[in-house]
Structure formats: C-alpha cells, structure tokens
Amino acid sequence: MPIYEFHCEACNKDSEVLVRSSDWKGTLCPKCGSTRLEKKFSTFAASVAGGGAADLAGSCSGVPSSCGMCGTGKPHSH
C-alpha cells in the first residue's frame, strides 16, 4: 500500500497515511480523528541503480522549489 499525503479540513494539518489508493475516503486524520481529509498532490522520489538522480539528463524541473536537483550540490541548470 502506498503512503499518501492528506490535508485535514478540520484541524488544518497535513499528514502522511498508509492507505489503499481506492479506499482512502473515510480515513481518519492521525492528528484529530476527523474524516475530513483531502488527498494532496505530491511528488515522489525514485532511486536509480548506478548513480542516482545526477545521472538522469534533464531531471531538473526548471522550478527551484520543486526541482529534485536543487540543493544537492550536483551540477544542473534551470
């Protein structure tokens, strides 16, 4: 089962919850117990055998706040 990110409309907190992708409605907020969760759009990380993200040409998104290469010290461009 994957881990999804949720935002609770009741307590205004974000949480990660391990749920089935089709059965998440009705899941309880781990912070307050409410069922008023909204699934957030989130990015994922992957590992690559042999060297990682630095070996992937064009892996920079062009947006520093969502770029997987920014902050790693690896050369890339926007």
C-alpha positions in Angstrom: 0.0 0.0 0.0 1.3 3.5 -0.8 1.7 6.4 1.5 -0.4 9.4 0.5 -0.3 12.9 1.8 -3.5 14.4 3.1 -4.7 17.8 4.4 -7.4 17.8 7.1 -10.1 20.4 6.7 -11.0 20.1 10.4 -7.6 20.7 12.1 -5.8 22.3 9.1 -2.8 19.9 9.4 -1.0 17.8 6.8 -0.3 14.1 7.4 1.1 11.1 5.5 -1.1 8.0 5.8 -0.6 4.4 4.5 -3.9 3.5 2.7 -5.1 1.7 -0.4 -5.4 4.1 -3.3 -9.1 3.4 -3.9 -10.2 3.1 -0.2 -8.9 6.3 1.3 -12.2 8.1 1.8 -13.3 7.8 5.4 -9.7 7.5 6.6 -9.2 9.2 10.0 -6.9 12.2 10.4 -4.0 11.0 12.6 -3.9 14.4 14.3 -7.6 15.0 15.3 -9.6 11.9 14.2 -11.7 13.7 11.7 -12.7 12.1 8.3 -12.5 15.5 6.5 -9.3 14.6 4.7 -8.4 15.8 1.2 -5.8 14.0 -0.8 -2.9 16.3 -1.7 -0.9 16.2 -5.0 2.6 15.1 -4.1 5.8 14.3 -5.8 7.7 11.0 -5.4 11.3 10.0 -5.2 12.9 7.1 -7.0 16.3 5.6 -6.8 18.3 4.6 -9.9 20.8 1.9 -9.9 24.3 3.1 -10.7 24.4 6.7 -9.6 21.1 8.2 -8.9 19.4 11.4 -10.0 22.7 13.1 -11.1 22.9 10.5 -14.0 19.4 11.4 -15.3 19.7 14.0 -18.1 17.1 16.7 -17.9 15.9 15.8 -14.4 15.7 19.4 -13.3 12.1 20.7 -13.4 13.2 24.3 -14.1 11.3 25.4 -10.9 13.7 25.6 -7.9 11.0 24.9 -5.3 10.1 21.6 -6.9 13.4 20.6 -8.5 14.9 17.3 -7.4 18.4 18.5 -8.2 18.4 21.9 -6.4 20.2 21.8 -3.1 22.0 18.6 -3.8 25.3 20.3 -4.9 25.1 18.4 -8.2 25.5 20.5 -11.4 22.4 21.2 -13.3 20.7 24.2 -14.9 17.2 25.9 -14.9 
